[in-house]
Amino acid sequence: MNEAEILASLANAERSLDEGGSLTGTGFWRAVEAVKGSPELVERVGARIAEIDERAFQEWPWIRLPIGVGTAIAIAVTVAGLGGIAAAYYLNEPWSWLVFGAATAVLIGSTHGLAHLAVGRALGMRFTHWFVASISQPQPGVKLNYRSYLRTPPRRRAWMHAAGALVTKLIPFLVIPAALAADLPGWVIWVLVTVGVATIITDVLWSTKASDWKRFRREMRHAASADIN
């Protein structure tokens, strides 16, 4: 897309939002991808893209929280999960492995968004909200300030996207020593290994096409293109 086509797509997106519509069919995201390849365009239209993206975001999440409030809740939930892991040391069966399993699930859910947030902030990106997309997709997420995202080098953007997926895959394996120390039944260890392996397989089959790893690969392509140019 040339600059005139990019500007036309942004105007289409603004018009659609003004009329109560969405970004679908406006060419907005194609324009965003085209802008990523030009630091000059990022400076000229990055703020406009961020404003459009933020307007669209106001409409679709089921739950939306300010970044400070959402972060405090995510940290509290993570601490509760760690507390559940610790509590398993002092409980008898079946409560020991029931609490341990629930705490592990809590950690998998709460650390995903925190990893995106921590790595993104460390690499120069800013975030505006925590959100839950829908009842059917209750995984919490963090909303980027898109101008800061566009201004960040693509390889850094890629690793921000990868951070959540990497942490999610590591948690089942990281809690295995705690399960052994708590003297949980052997089958608990095998369940943790199975969950860890299953999430890796799921990522290979699905996330590379639709989620974090798809975004990782997209931004790495932008990085490779920038290196060539």
C-alpha positions in Angstrom: 0.0 0.0 0.0 1.2 3.5 -0.8 0.7 6.4 1.6 -2.5 7.6 -0.2 -4.1 4.1 0.2 -3.0 4.0 3.8 -4.6 7.3 4.6 -7.8 6.2 2.7 -8.0 3.1 4.8 -7.6 5.1 8.1 -10.4 7.4 6.9 -12.6 4.4 6.2 -11.9 3.0 9.7 -12.8 6.4 11.3 -16.0 6.6 9.2 -17.0 3.1 10.2 -16.5 3.8 13.9 -18.4 7.1 13.6 -21.3 5.1 12.2 -21.2 2.5 15.0 -19.5 -0.1 12.9 -16.2 -2.0 13.4 -12.8 -2.1 11.7 -13.8 -5.1 9.6 -13.6 -4.4 5.9 -12.0 -1.0 6.2 -8.5 -2.0 5.3 -7.3 -0.7 8.7 -5.1 -3.6 9.6 -3.6 -3.8 6.1 -2.7 -0.2 6.5 -1.1 -0.8 9.9 1.1 -3.6 8.4 2.2 -1.2 5.7 3.0 1.5 8.2 5.2 -0.8 10.2 7.7 -0.9 7.3 8.3 2.8 7.4 9.6 4.7 10.5 8.6 7.9 8.7 5.0 6.8 8.4 5.0 5.6 12.0 5.8 9.1 13.1 3.3 10.7 10.8 0.3 8.5 11.3 1.1 6.4 14.4 -0.9 8.6 16.7 -3.9 8.4 14.4 -3.6 4.6 14.2 -3.5 4.4 18.0 -6.6 6.6 18.4 -8.5 4.4 15.9 -7.4 1.3 17.6 -8.3 2.6 21.1 -11.8 3.7 19.8 -12.4 0.2 18.5 -11.2 -1.4 21.7 -13.8 0.5 23.7 -16.6 -1.5 22.0 -15.6 -5.2 22.0 -14.2 -6.5 25.4 -16.6 -8.1 27.9 -14.6 -6.7 30.8 -12.2 -3.7 30.6 -10.1 -2.4 33.5 -7.5 0.4 33.8 -3.9 -1.0 33.6 -3.1 -0.3 37.2 -6.2 -2.0 38.6 -5.8 -5.0 36.3 -2.2 -5.4 37.1 -2.8 -5.3 40.9 -5.5 -8.0 40.5 -3.3 -10.2 38.3 -0.4 -10.0 40.8 -2.8 -10.8 43.6 -4.1 -13.8 41.8 -0.6 -15.0 41.0 0.3 -14.6 44.7 -2.8 -16.6 45.6 -1.7 -19.3 43.1 1.8 -19.5 44.7 0.1 -19.7 48.1 -2.0 -22.6 46.9 1.2 -24.4 45.8 2.7 -23.8 49.2 -0.5 -24.9 51.0 -0.3 -28.3 49.3 2.7 -29.1 51.5 0.5 -29.1 54.6 -2.6 -30.8 53.3 -3.6 -34.5 53.2 -4.9 -36.3 50.1 -7.0 -35.6 48.2 -6.8 -31.9 49.2 -3.1 -31.7 48.6 -3.3 -32.5 44.9 -6.6 -30.8 44.4 -5.3 -27.5 45.8 -2.0 -28.0 43.9 -3.8 -28.6 40.6 -6.1 -25.6 41.0 -3.2 -23.4 42.0 -1.2 -24.5 38.9 -4.2 -23.6 36.7 -4.4 -20.2 38.3 -0.7 -19.5 37.7 -1.0 -20.5 34.0 -3.9 -18.1 33.6 -2.5 -15.1 35.6 1.1 -15.1 34.4 0.3 -15.1 30.7 -0.7 -11.4 30.6 1.8 -10.4 33.2 4.6 -11.8 31.0 3.4 -9.7 28.1 3.2 -6.7 30.3 6.6 -7.1 32.0 8.5 -7.8 28.8 6.6 -5.2 26.8 7.3 -2.5 29.4 11.0 -3.5 29.6 11.3 -3.2 25.8 9.6 0.3 25.6 5.9 -0.4 25.1 3.1 1.0 27.1 -0.2 -0.6 28.0 -3.6 1.0 28.7 -6.0 -1.7 30.0 -6.5 -5.3 31.1 -9.4 -7.0 29.4 -11.4 -10.2 29.1 -12.6 -10.7 25.5 -15.8 -12.7 26.3 -17.4 -15.2 28.6 -16.4 -18.0 26.1 -12.8 -16.6 26.1 -12.1 -15.8 29.7 -8.3 -15.6 29.4 -7.3 -12.1 30.6 -5.2 -9.9 28.2 -3.4 -6.6 28.2 -4.1 -3.8 25.7 -1.2 -2.1 24.1 -0.9 1.6 23.4 -0.5 1.1 19.7 1.7 4.2 19.1 4.3 2.9 21.5 4.0 -0.5 19.8 4.7 0.9 16.4 7.6 2.9 17.6 9.2 -0.2 19.1 11.6 -2.2 16.8 9.8 -5.3 15.3 12.1 -7.9 16.9 11.3 -6.4 20.4 7.6 -6.5 19.5 8.0 -10.2 18.5 9.5 -11.2 21.9 6.7 -9.3 23.7 4.2 -11.5 21.9 6.2 -14.6 22.6 6.6 -13.9 26.3 3.1 -14.9 27.4 3.1 -18.1 25.4 6.6 -19.1 26.8 5.5 -18.6 30.4 2.3 -20.6 29.9 4.3 -23.5 28.6 6.9 -23.3 31.3 4.6 -23.2 34.4 3.6 -27.0 34.4 7.3 -27.9 34.3 8.4 -25.3 36.8 6.0 -26.6 39.5 7.2 -30.2 39.2 9.9 -29.8 41.8 7.3 -28.3 44.2 5.0 -31.3 43.5 7.9 -33.7 44.3 8.8 -31.7 47.4 5.2 -31.9 48.6 5.3 -35.7 48.1 2.3 -35.7 45.8 1.3 -38.9 44.0 3.4 -39.8 41.0 0.5 -39.5 38.7 0.4 -35.7 39.4 3.9 -35.4 37.9 2.7 -37.2 34.8 -0.3 -34.9 34.5 1.9 -31.9 34.8 4.2 -33.2 32.0 1.2 -34.1 29.9 -0.3 -30.6 30.3 3.0 -29.0 29.4 3.6 -31.2 26.3 -0.1 -30.7 25.3 0.2 -26.9 25.4 3.3 -27.1 23.3 1.6 -29.3 20.7 -1.4 -26.9 20.8 0.8 -24.0 20.1 2.5 -25.7 17.1 -0.9 -26.7 15.6 -2.9 -23.6 16.5 -1.1 -20.6 18.0 1.3 -20.3 15.0 -1.8 -19.6 12.9 -4.1 -17.6 15.2 -2.5 -16.2 18.3 0.8 -15.3 20.1 3.2 -17.2 17.9 1.4 -16.0 14.7 2.1 -12.4 15.9 5.7 -13.4 16.8 6.3 -14.7 13.3 4.7 -11.7 11.7 6.9 -9.3 13.6 10.0 -11.3 13.0 9.2 -11.1 9.2 9.1 -7.3 9.7 12.5 -7.5 11.5 14.0 -9.5 8.7 12.7 -7.1 6.1 14.1 -4.2 8.0 17.5 -5.9 8.2 17.5 -6.4 4.4 16.5 -2.8 3.7 
